[in-house]
């Protein structure tokens, strides 16, 4: 086991203050710290911590009866990561609601500079770029899609929500912890940086000129998606090539997570043929 577990008997114990009322007071954006929830995400955090990918765990809080079930995962963490356990009523009092999963960790991420991430991409690479993605469920699903279709990275511009928000992290099934990504910067600047590194930039829009199935493949490709309703800014659409997913007449647009999955499947399939 990573560390001998310490019992928490009161929701007011200062050792677990970061876990209090997590539904209302998510740690996203506070010194790059975040709350990881559930067994699957805890396992992904342990793997990321061990791999030295910029993610680390500061402390772990468990429902007492979950301790044995995650003991193998806990062994992957260093001994200096404290583990705390609490009975159900105490844990519920800490987090502010019925915590039936009973598995929480406080994590930290050190974000690499944009140039470091981009320069580390392989010669053959597929990148997803999100502009203005504000829904945390969609953000998490986009990371899951990237993992499913083996894209190499995600870039979120400064108007996107933080994928380390607890719900986004959970929806991603921990993929946020295993996918190279960066959040920040202006969308046009991000895309210009990719174009300067030889990426073919394709923006996705219901009014796109090219059927997504007809996009010519190249060794380095970037798929750009925006929000439902407003979609991508005209400044982005007018500067780069546009693609569309054929759909029924009268339907305004697909959910961005669904559209991302279809788009990544189409592009990754095309890339696999060259």
KAWOKA-V645358 format. One record per helix or strand. SS is the DSSP state (A for helix, B for strand). FROM is the first residue (numbers start at 1). TO is the last residue. Records with the same first field share a line. If there is no record, write none. Layout:
SS->FROM-TO / FROM-TO
This chain:
B->6-7 / 30-30 / 33-37 / 55-63 / 82-86 / 103-109 / 125-130 / 153-156 / 181-183 / 200-204 / 210-211 / 220-225 / 227-227 / 231-231 / 241-244
A->14-19 / 39-51 / 64-66 / 68-74 / 88-95 / 114-119 / 136-148 / 166-171 / 175-177 / 187-196 / 212-214 / 234-237 / 256-272
